[in-house]
Amino acid sequence: MPRWVKLRFAESMAVRNDIVVEVCARIVIIIIFIITDYAVPFKRKIKPEEVWLYGFSQSEDFVPFKTLQMFIIVFSVVVIWAVHQYNRNTDDAVSAILGLTLSMYLSATVTNFIKLVVGRPRPDFFERCFVNPPEDVDDLAEAKCDKDTETVNQGYKSFPSGHATMAFSGMFYISLYIARSLKIFTQRHSRYPSIRLCVTIAPVVFAVLVAASRTADYHHHWQDVLVGSLIGVAFAYMCFRQSFDGSLHKSSHLPLLNSSAPLKSPPHQAAVQMYKLKCNI
């Protein structure tokens, strides 16, 4: 077997091993995310002058968290599949999926840890806490909760918003991926630039609406939503840059995970050149 073929096979195996390690890392992150989601948070004391912040009515989620996760995953997979149908680049699709899952669940895990440390009450905390809330403000601030423990614990997980983090970590990431695929910032004279831009920002608009809904259903304060959104954007950008060469760069169409790229080692390059000469390529 020629040396360059052996090197190519070794490189291919290395890429497969890298993918296995990356998948295992995400499984570990998701397990940590689930554990922290049910962990007991810090119980922050409420001052009498703060009571008005936590007395809103309790309501159902406008967008349930599981539904949000499923929508982001399904939507993103459809987008990545559509791009793959066009460019037939498997490395591109694998890099996109690995980056997306890392962005979503690493950011969500970090958000969960912050929730546990901060322990900020939600706007509807008192309805989560009491069956019949005391009328006196001082008693309300000092009284012990009489509802089930899990409901009360979730009431102390307001900051930052997990929905906002998940929405932006997933949808901002896929917006960057769409921008890279459509090359909206790298081809000045591409056709239908306005349509390309609208398609690119559509996922971000969805994320904004999801984040805003968390204040409308009284599950989060506006500060929670703002910080959660920023966390999601930051992780989406970092994970995208880890997977691709940036959405604004001229080489943004190249995934950093590239099993077909030639090795840069001199022996391999020499072997390839020799093979081309023999075959008159």
TAPE-V873444 format. One record per residue. SS is DSSP state (a for helix, b for strand, c for the rest). PSI is psi in radians with two decimals (none if undefined). OMEGA is omega in whole degrees, 0 to 359 (* if undefined). Layout:
ss = <SS:SS>
psi = <PSI:PSI>
omega = <OMEGA:OMEGA>
This chain:
ss = <c:c:a:a:a:a:a:a:a:a:a:a:a:a:a:a:a:a:a:a:a:a:a:a:a:a:a:a:a:a:a:a:a:a:a:a:a:c:c:c:c:c:c:c:c:c:c:a:a:a:a:a:a:a:c:c:c:c:c:c:c:c:c:c:a:a:a:a:a:a:a:a:a:a:a:a:a:a:a:a:a:a:a:a:a:a:a:c:c:a:a:a:a:a:a:a:a:a:a:a:a:a:a:a:a:a:a:a:a:a:a:a:a:a:a:a:a:a:c:c:c:c:c:c:a:a:a:a:a:c:c:c:c:c:c:c:a:a:a:a:a:a:c:c:c:c:c:c:a:a:a:a:a:a:a:c:c:c:c:c:c:a:a:a:a:a:a:a:a:a:a:a:a:a:a:a:a:a:a:a:a:a:c:c:c:c:c:c:c:c:c:c:a:a:a:a:a:a:a:a:a:a:a:a:a:a:a:a:a:a:a:a:a:a:a:a:c:c:c:c:c:a:a:a:a:a:a:a:a:a:a:a:a:a:a:a:a:a:a:a:a:a:a:b:c:c:c:c:c:c:c:c:c:c:b:c:c:c:c:c:c:c:c:c:c:a:a:a:a:a:a:a:a:a:a:a:a:a:a:c:c>
psi = <2.27:2.66:-0.70:-0.53:-0.72:-0.74:-0.69:-0.73:-0.74:-0.69:-0.73:-0.73:-0.66:-0.71:-0.75:-0.74:-0.68:-0.72:-0.73:-0.78:-0.74:-0.73:-0.77:-0.68:-0.70:-0.62:-0.75:-0.75:-0.74:-0.68:-0.77:-0.68:-0.78:-0.74:-0.82:-0.42:-0.45:0.08:2.76:2.19:2.95:2.40:1.70:2.36:2.55:2.18:2.66:-0.64:-0.15:-0.05:-0.67:-0.39:-0.35:0.35:0.33:2.81:2.51:2.40:2.94:2.72:2.30:-0.67:1.77:2.55:-0.73:-0.68:-0.71:-0.81:-0.83:-0.71:-0.80:-0.80:-0.85:-0.81:-0.79:-0.73:-0.69:-0.76:-0.83:-0.69:-0.74:-0.73:-0.68:-0.62:-0.49:-0.84:-0.21:0.62:1.77:-0.65:-0.69:-0.82:-0.76:-0.76:-0.71:-0.78:-0.73:-0.75:-0.71:-0.87:-0.63:-0.76:-0.82:-0.90:-0.41:-0.75:-0.70:-0.64:-0.76:-0.74:-0.73:-0.73:-0.70:-0.73:-0.78:-0.63:-0.73:-0.85:0.70:2.32:2.61:2.85:-0.49:0.45:-0.77:-0.58:-0.46:-0.47:-0.74:2.50:-0.81:1.67:2.44:2.60:-0.53:2.32:-0.76:-0.73:-0.63:-0.67:-0.50:-0.25:2.67:2.50:2.56:0.18:3.08:2.63:-0.75:-0.72:-0.73:-0.77:-0.73:-0.46:-0.32:0.24:0.94:-0.68:2.22:3.10:2.11:-0.61:-0.80:-0.74:-0.85:-0.76:-0.82:-0.61:-0.55:-0.86:-0.58:-0.64:-0.83:-0.47:-0.74:-0.66:-0.73:-0.75:-0.71:-0.73:-0.68:-0.17:0.79:-0.35:-0.06:-0.25:1.79:-0.50:0.53:2.75:2.62:0.96:-0.62:-0.73:-0.72:-0.74:-0.73:-0.72:-0.66:-0.74:-0.16:-0.80:-0.60:-0.68:-0.73:-0.76:-0.70:-0.75:-0.72:-0.79:-0.75:-0.56:-0.38:-0.39:-0.51:-0.57:0.19:0.58:-0.28:2.68:2.82:-0.55:-0.64:-0.76:-0.74:-0.86:-0.72:-0.70:-0.74:-0.68:-0.79:-0.77:-0.78:-0.81:-0.64:-0.77:-0.78:-0.78:-0.59:-0.76:-0.52:-0.56:-0.55:3.02:0.64:2.46:-0.22:-0.04:2.67:-0.39:0.45:-0.24:-0.09:2.11:2.54:-0.47:1.84:1.71:-0.22:-0.05:2.50:2.55:2.61:0.07:2.42:-0.75:-0.71:-0.76:-0.72:-0.71:-0.71:-0.79:-0.73:-0.72:-0.71:-0.69:-0.72:-0.63:0.02:0.74:none>
omega = <180:183:182:177:178:179:178:178:179:179:179:178:179:178:179:178:178:180:178:179:180:179:178:178:180:176:178:180:180:177:178:178:180:180:181:180:180:180:182:182:173:181:181:179:181:178:181:181:179:187:184:181:189:184:181:183:178:180:178:176:172:178:179:186:180:177:178:179:182:180:181:182:182:180:182:179:178:179:181:178:180:178:180:177:181:186:179:181:182:178:179:182:180:178:181:181:178:179:180:182:177:179:184:191:173:178:179:178:177:178:178:178:178:177:183:182:185:178:180:178:177:178:180:189:186:176:173:189:188:170:175:183:176:180:181:183:180:178:181:182:185:186:178:183:181:175:184:189:183:178:180:180:178:178:179:183:183:187:350:183:177:177:181:178:181:182:183:179:178:187:175:176:183:174:176:180:178:179:178:182:180:179:185:180:184:178:186:186:178:182:176:182:181:179:178:180:180:178:182:185:181:178:179:177:177:180:178:180:178:180:180:181:182:173:181:178:175:177:181:170:183:178:179:182:181:181:177:179:180:177:179:179:181:181:178:181:180:182:177:179:177:183:183:185:176:185:184:185:182:179:185:179:183:174:179:172:186:183:181:180:181:175:182:181:182:180:181:180:179:180:179:179:179:179:180:179:180:183:181:180:*>
